[in-house]
Amino acid sequence: LARRMVAQWGFRATDRPSILDAPVAWETPNADQQMFGGPQTASGSTEQQIDAEVKSLVSEAYDTCKQTLKDNWSLMERLVDELIENETVEASQLQRLVLDHTSANPPVAA
């Protein structure tokens, strides 16, 4: 998915200008079926740029996810406790847990 975001739709994790700014069409229509081991659809240098952007995008997403889990760990623990005790959590219960958590732990500006 990250590769398609970069190669087909022009997403970039950085603000620097790139050949990827222009509309691109070098991915094959059935790239999701070929994924790895398929034919090369761009020059070597373009493939390297795509790979670098994909790595940066995935790394940034991983870091964001990890930080979100750390910031909300107490909420996760409360949710786990609810699920162990009741096996399910209704939407209203989840909303209450999130509201309690956010009011006790206001977001910190980055």
TORVO-924222 format. One record per residue: x, y, z of N, C-alpha, C in turn. Coordinates in nm, 3 decimals, always signed. Layout:
# TORVO-924222
+---------+---------+---------+---------+---------+---------+---------+---------+---------+
|      nu |      nv |      nw |     cau |     cav |     caw |      cu |      cv |      cw |
+---------+---------+---------+---------+---------+---------+---------+---------+---------+
|       X |       Y |       Z |       X |       Y |       Z |       X |       Y |       Z |
...
+---------+---------+---------+---------+---------+---------+---------+---------+---------+
//
This chain:
# TORVO-924222
+---------+---------+---------+---------+---------+---------+---------+---------+---------+
|      nu |      nv |      nw |     cau |     cav |     caw |      cu |      cv |      cw |
+---------+---------+---------+---------+---------+---------+---------+---------+---------+
|  +0.083 |  -0.119 |  +0.000 |  +0.000 |  +0.000 |  +0.000 |  +0.088 |  +0.126 |  +0.000 |
|  +0.190 |  +0.126 |  +0.083 |  +0.277 |  +0.244 |  +0.089 |  +0.346 |  +0.267 |  -0.046 |
|  +0.388 |  +0.160 |  -0.110 |  +0.453 |  +0.174 |  -0.242 |  +0.355 |  +0.232 |  -0.342 |
|  +0.233 |  +0.185 |  -0.341 |  +0.133 |  +0.237 |  -0.435 |  +0.104 |  +0.385 |  -0.403 |
|  +0.099 |  +0.420 |  -0.274 |  +0.076 |  +0.560 |  -0.236 |  +0.183 |  +0.650 |  -0.298 |
|  +0.307 |  +0.604 |  -0.294 |  +0.418 |  +0.685 |  -0.347 |  +0.421 |  +0.680 |  -0.499 |
|  +0.421 |  +0.557 |  -0.554 |  +0.444 |  +0.541 |  -0.697 |  +0.326 |  +0.583 |  -0.784 |
|  +0.206 |  +0.555 |  -0.740 |  +0.090 |  +0.586 |  -0.823 |  +0.023 |  +0.718 |  -0.787 |
|  +0.021 |  +0.750 |  -0.660 |  -0.057 |  +0.866 |  -0.617 |  +0.029 |  +0.983 |  -0.574 |
|  +0.163 |  +0.968 |  -0.577 |  +0.253 |  +1.081 |  -0.553 |  +0.270 |  +1.123 |  -0.409 |
|  +0.234 |  +1.041 |  -0.312 |  +0.256 |  +1.076 |  -0.173 |  +0.405 |  +1.082 |  -0.146 |
|  +0.443 |  +1.178 |  -0.060 |  +0.582 |  +1.189 |  -0.019 |  +0.587 |  +1.215 |  +0.130 |
|  +0.687 |  +1.158 |  +0.195 |  +0.705 |  +1.179 |  +0.338 |  +0.788 |  +1.305 |  +0.365 |
|  +0.849 |  +1.360 |  +0.262 |  +0.935 |  +1.477 |  +0.277 |  +0.877 |  +1.593 |  +0.196 |
|  +0.927 |  +1.711 |  +0.222 |  +0.882 |  +1.830 |  +0.150 |  +0.973 |  +1.868 |  +0.034 |
|  +1.080 |  +1.792 |  +0.014 |  +1.173 |  +1.829 |  -0.091 |  +1.116 |  +1.797 |  -0.230 |
|  +1.150 |  +1.879 |  -0.329 |  +1.104 |  +1.852 |  -0.464 |  +1.156 |  +1.718 |  -0.514 |
|  +1.082 |  +1.656 |  -0.601 |  +1.118 |  +1.523 |  -0.648 |  +1.055 |  +1.497 |  -0.783 |
|  +1.109 |  +1.401 |  -0.856 |  +1.045 |  +1.362 |  -0.981 |  +0.910 |  +1.298 |  -0.953 |
|  +0.888 |  +1.263 |  -0.828 |  +0.761 |  +1.200 |  -0.792 |  +0.650 |  +1.303 |  -0.777 |
|  +0.681 |  +1.432 |  -0.797 |  +0.579 |  +1.536 |  -0.790 |  +0.482 |  +1.528 |  -0.907 |
|  +0.530 |  +1.484 |  -1.018 |  +0.446 |  +1.477 |  -1.139 |  +0.356 |  +1.353 |  -1.131 |
|  +0.243 |  +1.356 |  -1.202 |  +0.160 |  +1.236 |  -1.207 |  +0.242 |  +1.119 |  -1.259 |
|  +0.225 |  +1.006 |  -1.200 |  +0.305 |  +0.890 |  -1.237 |  +0.218 |  +0.778 |  -1.287 |
|  +0.275 |  +0.699 |  -1.377 |  +0.199 |  +0.586 |  -1.432 |  +0.289 |  +0.468 |  -1.457 |
|  +0.396 |  +0.455 |  -1.379 |  +0.488 |  +0.346 |  -1.408 |  +0.457 |  +0.218 |  -1.333 |
|  +0.359 |  +0.218 |  -1.247 |  +0.318 |  +0.093 |  -1.182 |  +0.228 |  +0.016 |  -1.276 |
|  +0.239 |  -0.112 |  -1.275 |  +0.153 |  -0.193 |  -1.361 |  +0.012 |  -0.196 |  -1.304 |
|  -0.091 |  -0.213 |  -1.388 |  -0.228 |  -0.212 |  -1.340 |  -0.256 |  -0.320 |  -1.235 |
|  -0.189 |  -0.434 |  -1.245 |  -0.214 |  -0.540 |  -1.148 |  -0.094 |  -0.558 |  -1.054 |
|  -0.035 |  -0.447 |  -1.012 |  +0.083 |  -0.453 |  -0.926 |  +0.052 |  -0.521 |  -0.793 |
|  -0.072 |  -0.510 |  -0.747 |  -0.107 |  -0.574 |  -0.620 |  -0.100 |  -0.726 |  -0.630 |
|  -0.113 |  -0.781 |  -0.748 |  -0.104 |  -0.925 |  -0.767 |  +0.041 |  -0.968 |  -0.785 |
|  +0.124 |  -0.882 |  -0.841 |  +0.263 |  -0.918 |  -0.865 |  +0.350 |  -0.888 |  -0.744 |
|  +0.326 |  -0.774 |  -0.683 |  +0.403 |  -0.724 |  -0.569 |  +0.553 |  -0.746 |  -0.589 |
|  +0.610 |  -0.846 |  -0.526 |  +0.753 |  -0.867 |  -0.533 |  +0.784 |  -0.964 |  -0.646 |
|  +0.896 |  -0.939 |  -0.712 |  +0.937 |  -1.029 |  -0.817 |  +0.874 |  -0.997 |  -0.952 |
|  +0.793 |  -0.893 |  -0.959 |  +0.732 |  -0.853 |  -1.085 |  +0.833 |  -0.777 |  -1.169 |
|  +0.796 |  -0.743 |  -1.291 |  +0.889 |  -0.671 |  -1.377 |  +0.916 |  -0.530 |  -1.324 |
|  +1.036 |  -0.481 |  -1.349 |  +1.071 |  -0.345 |  -1.309 |  +0.993 |  -0.250 |  -1.399 |
|  +0.928 |  -0.152 |  -1.340 |  +0.843 |  -0.063 |  -1.418 |  +0.897 |  +0.079 |  -1.426 |
|  +1.015 |  +0.105 |  -1.368 |  +1.076 |  +0.237 |  -1.374 |  +1.227 |  +0.219 |  -1.378 |
|  +1.298 |  +0.327 |  -1.408 |  +1.445 |  +0.319 |  -1.411 |  +1.498 |  +0.288 |  -1.272 |
|  +1.622 |  +0.244 |  -1.267 |  +1.683 |  +0.210 |  -1.139 |  +1.685 |  +0.326 |  -1.042 |
|  +1.718 |  +0.446 |  -1.090 |  +1.724 |  +0.563 |  -1.000 |  +1.584 |  +0.601 |  -0.951 |
|  +1.484 |  +0.589 |  -1.038 |  +1.347 |  +0.618 |  -0.995 |  +1.300 |  +0.515 |  -0.894 |
|  +1.333 |  +0.388 |  -0.918 |  +1.298 |  +0.283 |  -0.822 |  +1.362 |  +0.311 |  -0.686 |
|  +1.487 |  +0.359 |  -0.686 |  +1.554 |  +0.391 |  -0.561 |  +1.484 |  +0.506 |  -0.488 |
|  +1.440 |  +0.606 |  -0.564 |  +1.367 |  +0.717 |  -0.503 |  +1.235 |  +0.669 |  -0.444 |
|  +1.166 |  +0.584 |  -0.518 |  +1.040 |  +0.529 |  -0.468 |  +1.065 |  +0.451 |  -0.341 |
|  +1.167 |  +0.366 |  -0.341 |  +1.199 |  +0.285 |  -0.223 |  +1.231 |  +0.373 |  -0.102 |
|  +1.307 |  +0.481 |  -0.125 |  +1.343 |  +0.572 |  -0.015 |  +1.219 |  +0.641 |  +0.041 |
|  +1.129 |  +0.686 |  -0.047 |  +1.006 |  +0.751 |  -0.001 |  +0.917 |  +0.652 |  +0.075 |
|  +0.907 |  +0.530 |  +0.025 |  +0.826 |  +0.427 |  +0.091 |  +0.882 |  +0.399 |  +0.230 |
|  +1.014 |  +0.382 |  +0.238 |  +1.078 |  +0.356 |  +0.368 |  +1.051 |  +0.470 |  +0.465 |
|  +1.062 |  +0.592 |  +0.418 |  +1.038 |  +0.709 |  +0.504 |  +0.892 |  +0.714 |  +0.549 |
|  +0.800 |  +0.688 |  +0.457 |  +0.657 |  +0.692 |  +0.489 |  +0.621 |  +0.584 |  +0.592 |
|  +0.671 |  +0.463 |  +0.572 |  +0.642 |  +0.353 |  +0.664 |  +0.706 |  +0.379 |  +0.800 |
|  +0.827 |  +0.431 |  +0.801 |  +0.897 |  +0.461 |  +0.926 |  +0.822 |  +0.567 |  +1.006 |
|  +0.775 |  +0.671 |  +0.937 |  +0.699 |  +0.777 |  +1.004 |  +0.568 |  +0.722 |  +1.061 |
|  +0.500 |  +0.637 |  +0.986 |  +0.375 |  +0.578 |  +1.033 |  +0.400 |  +0.489 |  +1.155 |
|  +0.509 |  +0.412 |  +1.153 |  +0.544 |  +0.326 |  +1.266 |  +0.569 |  +0.411 |  +1.390 |
|  +0.649 |  +0.517 |  +1.375 |  +0.681 |  +0.603 |  +1.489 |  +0.555 |  +0.668 |  +1.547 |
|  +0.465 |  +0.713 |  +1.459 |  +0.340 |  +0.774 |  +1.505 |  +0.255 |  +0.673 |  +1.580 |
|  +0.245 |  +0.553 |  +1.527 |  +0.166 |  +0.448 |  +1.591 |  +0.224 |  +0.412 |  +1.728 |
|  +0.355 |  +0.395 |  +1.732 |  +0.420 |  +0.358 |  +1.858 |  +0.399 |  +0.467 |  +1.963 |
|  +0.413 |  +0.594 |  +1.923 |  +0.394 |  +0.704 |  +2.017 |  +0.249 |  +0.713 |  +2.064 |
|  +0.155 |  +0.689 |  +1.974 |  +0.014 |  +0.692 |  +2.010 |  -0.017 |  +0.584 |  +2.113 |
|  +0.038 |  +0.465 |  +2.094 |  +0.019 |  +0.357 |  +2.192 |  +0.080 |  +0.393 |  +2.327 |
|  +0.201 |  +0.451 |  +2.325 |  +0.264 |  +0.493 |  +2.450 |  +0.181 |  +0.598 |  +2.522 |
|  +0.134 |  +0.697 |  +2.446 |  +0.057 |  +0.807 |  +2.504 |  -0.076 |  +0.760 |  +2.562 |
|  -0.129 |  +0.652 |  +2.509 |  -0.261 |  +0.605 |  +2.551 |  -0.258 |  +0.468 |  +2.616 |
|  -0.143 |  +0.431 |  +2.673 |  -0.127 |  +0.299 |  +2.731 |  -0.226 |  +0.273 |  +2.844 |
|  -0.249 |  +0.372 |  +2.928 |  -0.344 |  +0.351 |  +3.039 |  -0.485 |  +0.326 |  +2.986 |
|  -0.522 |  +0.391 |  +2.878 |  -0.652 |  +0.365 |  +2.815 |  -0.658 |  +0.222 |  +2.763 |
|  -0.549 |  +0.177 |  +2.700 |  -0.544 |  +0.040 |  +2.650 |  -0.559 |  -0.060 |  +2.764 |
|  -0.494 |  -0.034 |  +2.876 |  -0.504 |  -0.124 |  +2.991 |  -0.647 |  -0.130 |  +3.044 |
|  -0.713 |  -0.015 |  +3.050 |  -0.852 |  -0.013 |  +3.097 |  -0.943 |  -0.087 |  +3.000 |
|  -0.919 |  -0.070 |  +2.871 |  -0.998 |  -0.141 |  +2.770 |  -0.977 |  -0.292 |  +2.781 |
|  -0.854 |  -0.334 |  +2.800 |  -0.825 |  -0.477 |  +2.818 |  -0.897 |  -0.531 |  +2.940 |
|  -0.894 |  -0.457 |  +3.050 |  -0.963 |  -0.501 |  +3.171 |  -1.113 |  -0.517 |  +3.146 |
|  -1.172 |  -0.421 |  +3.076 |  -1.315 |  -0.430 |  +3.042 |  -1.344 |  -0.553 |  +2.957 |
|  -1.260 |  -0.577 |  +2.858 |  -1.281 |  -0.691 |  +2.769 |  -1.262 |  -0.824 |  +2.841 |
|  -1.166 |  -0.831 |  +2.931 |  -1.146 |  -0.955 |  +3.008 |  -1.267 |  -0.980 |  +3.098 |
|  -1.318 |  -0.875 |  +3.156 |  -1.431 |  -0.890 |  +3.249 |  -1.562 |  -0.917 |  +3.176 |
|  -1.587 |  -0.849 |  +3.065 |  -1.718 |  -0.857 |  +3.000 |  -1.718 |  -0.917 |  +2.860 |
|  -1.602 |  -0.942 |  +2.804 |  -1.584 |  -0.998 |  +2.670 |  -1.620 |  -0.903 |  +2.556 |
|  -1.706 |  -0.807 |  +2.580 |  -1.740 |  -0.707 |  +2.479 |  -1.744 |  -0.570 |  +2.543 |
|  -1.732 |  -0.469 |  +2.458 |  -1.743 |  -0.331 |  +2.504 |  -1.836 |  -0.261 |  +2.406 |
|  -1.941 |  -0.204 |  +2.459 |  -2.036 |  -0.128 |  +2.377 |  -1.974 |  +0.006 |  +2.338 |
|  -2.024 |  +0.064 |  +2.231 |  -1.972 |  +0.192 |  +2.184 |  -1.979 |  +0.299 |  +2.293 |
|  -2.087 |  +0.302 |  +2.367 |  -2.102 |  +0.402 |  +2.474 |  -1.998 |  +0.382 |  +2.584 |
|  -1.966 |  +0.255 |  +2.614 |  -1.864 |  +0.227 |  +2.715 |  -1.726 |  +0.273 |  +2.666 |
|  -1.698 |  +0.245 |  +2.539 |  -1.570 |  +0.288 |  +2.482 |  -1.559 |  +0.440 |  +2.481 |
|  -1.667 |  +0.506 |  +2.444 |  -1.667 |  +0.652 |  +2.444 |  -1.641 |  +0.706 |  +2.585 |
|  -1.701 |  +0.643 |  +2.685 |  -1.680 |  +0.685 |  +2.824 |  -1.534 |  +0.666 |  +2.864 |
|  -1.476 |  +0.551 |  +2.828 |  -1.336 |  +0.524 |  +2.860 |  -1.245 |  +0.628 |  +2.795 |
|  -1.270 |  +0.658 |  +2.668 |  -1.187 |  +0.755 |  +2.596 |  -1.205 |  +0.894 |  +2.658 |
|  -1.327 |  +0.931 |  +2.688 |  -1.351 |  +1.062 |  +2.749 |  -1.284 |  +1.073 |  +2.884 |
|  -1.296 |  +0.970 |  +2.967 |  -1.229 |  +0.969 |  +3.097 |  -1.078 |  +0.982 |  +3.080 |
|  -1.025 |  +0.909 |  +2.984 |  -0.880 |  +0.911 |  +2.960 |  -0.834 |  +1.048 |  +2.912 |
|  -0.905 |  +1.106 |  +2.817 |  -0.862 |  +1.235 |  +2.761 |  -0.879 |  +1.349 |  +2.861 |
|  -0.980 |  +1.340 |  +2.946 |  -0.996 |  +1.446 |  +3.045 |  -0.890 |  +1.436 |  +3.155 |
|  -0.846 |  +1.314 |  +3.185 |  -0.741 |  +1.294 |  +3.285 |  -0.601 |  +1.316 |  +3.227 |
|  -0.588 |  +1.301 |  +3.094 |  -0.459 |  +1.314 |  +3.026 |  -0.473 |  +1.405 |  +2.906 |
|  -0.481 |  +1.537 |  +2.926 |  -0.497 |  +1.627 |  +2.811 |  -0.380 |  +1.613 |  +2.714 |
|  -0.408 |  +1.628 |  +2.584 |  -0.299 |  +1.614 |  +2.485 |  -0.190 |  +1.716 |  +2.506 |
|  -0.066 |  +1.674 |  +2.479 |  +0.049 |  +1.761 |  +2.491 |  +0.082 |  +1.815 |  +2.353 |
|  +0.100 |  +1.946 |  +2.343 |  +0.134 |  +2.006 |  +2.213 |  +0.271 |  +1.959 |  +2.170 |
|  +0.283 |  +1.928 |  +2.041 |  +0.412 |  +1.877 |  +1.990 |  +0.509 |  +1.987 |  +1.965 |
+---------+---------+---------+---------+---------+---------+---------+---------+---------+
//
